């Protein structure tokens, strides 16, 4: 269902329409929240809260951006609010092509295991960087879309993506060194 039709249907009170909206955007919300919220119970609560906020504010959405961008902004802000409440600091860090690692299709079982391993590493990267990696590779958002979702300048998005990739490379090199002693 097209976004405009879906929003109109939700606003008319069709409960099935909101279920469709949730199914269509659940992956995005998870990718936004997961890098910031490690505790599974807190993460689930925040994801539910995001969709509650979406439902409560949907009548204010004016299609100045994509629906997914607007929902991503709500998810990102919710994750940041969680971190602020927990008094956690977002730490700045310092990019290589991770496309295949983030794509699960057409991978052998061994490659899928490696991909899952890499995605577990992403969860260890401080929130803005892990979030940007997820948005760029899993949600296939452009730099411009990430700028809108995270309300960051384009240069900052590119810098964070570069630093996230660099951090991933460092983590992988460290693991290889420990396991093989070759690096």
N, C-alpha and C positions, 0 to 999 in steps of 0.2 A: 504494500500500500504506500502511495506517495506521501511524503511528510505532511503536506498541507491538508490532504484528506484525512490522514491519521489524526492530526491535531484537532481538526473540526469534529471528528467522530468522538474523540475523548471529551472535548468540551461539551458535546451534546449529551454526555453521560453514558456512552456506550462502554461498559466495563471491559468487554472483549478487546476494544481498541487500545485501552491502556496496557493490557497484557501484551499485545503485539508490540507496542512502543517499548515496553520493558525488555522483551525478548530481542528486539532489534538493537538495543543499545546497552545491554547488560555487559557484553564483552568489553566495550569501551570503558564503562564505569569501573569494571574490575581492573583493567589495565591502568587506569588513572589512580585508583585507590591503593592497590596492592603494594606498589613500591614504598608508599608512605606509611602503611598500617600493617605491621607484621603480625599482630595478634589476630587470629582468625575470627574470634567472636566480635572484636571491635570492628574489624573489616566488614563483616556481614552487617553489623548495625549501621555502619556508615553508608554502605551500599543501599540499604533500605531507606535510610534518611535521604540520600540523593534522590531516589525516585519519589519519595514523599514531597520533597521540594519541587521536583519537576511537575508533579501533579498539581501542587498548590499554586505554582506560578505559571502554568502553561498558558493561561489566558493573557499573560503579559508578553509572551513570545511573539515577535513581529516579523520573523523571517528576514532579519537584517543579516543573518548568518545562517549556516546550515543548522538544522536541529541537533545534529550530532555535536557540532561545535559548542552550542549552547549547553547541552547536557554535559559535555566534557568540562566546560568551565565550572559548572555546579559541582561536579565530582572533584575537580582539582581543588577548588576552594574548600570543600568539605574535608578533604585530606589535609590541607594546610591548617585548617582550623583544629583538626584533631592533633596535629603536631604541636601547634601553639599551646593547646590546652595541656599537653603532656610536657611542655617546655623543652621540646627537642629543637635543636638548631639544625638548619639546613646548611650543610657544609659544601663549600665550593671545591670542585676538583678540576681535572683536565680531560684524535679519532681514527679505521680499517672497516672493511665491508662485512657486516654481520647479516646481510640479507638471507643467505642460506640457512644460517643458524635459527633465524626467527620464522622461517617458512617450514611448516610441517609436511606439506604435500610433496609427493614424489621422493621421500627420503627412505632409505633402508632402515631396518630396525636399529642398527648400530648408529646411524646418523641421527635418528630420532632420540636415542639415548643421549647422544652428545648435545643435541638441541635442548633437551630437557635440563641437562647439566648446566648449559650456558644460561638458560632462563632462570635457573636457581641462583646463578651468580648475579644476574641482573637485580634480583631481589635484595642483594647485599649492598648494592650501590646506593648512596644517599638519594633521597626522594626526587629531587628535580631531574637528576640524570637518568635514573631508572625509568621514570615516567616518560621522559623524552625518547628514550630507546624504544619503549613499548609503543608509544604513539607513532614513531617513525617507521618501525619495522612491522609491528603486529597490526596496528590500525591503518598503516600505509598512508598516514597524513603527511601533507606537504609541510615545508617550513612555515609557510603562511598560515596554514590551519593550526599548527602547533602554537604559533605566535598568538592567534586569537584565543585558543583554549587556555593557554597559560598566562596570557596577558604579558608577554615578554617581547622585547624588541627582536627583530630578525637576527641581528648579530649575536645576541645572547643565546638564542635558540641554537644557532650554528656552533657557538662556542661550547655550550653545554653538551651538544651532541658529540663534538670533537673530544671533550674531556671524558664523557661517558665511555666512548670507544677506547680511549687511552687507558682508562681505569680497568676496563674489561681485559684489555691486552696485558696489563700489568698483573692482574689477578691470575690470568691463564699462565703467564710465564712463571709466576711464583709457584703455582700448583705443579707445573711441569718440572720445575727445578727440584721441588721437594720429592716428587715421585720418581724422577729419572736421574737427577743429578747432572743433566746434560746442559742446562742453561747456566 
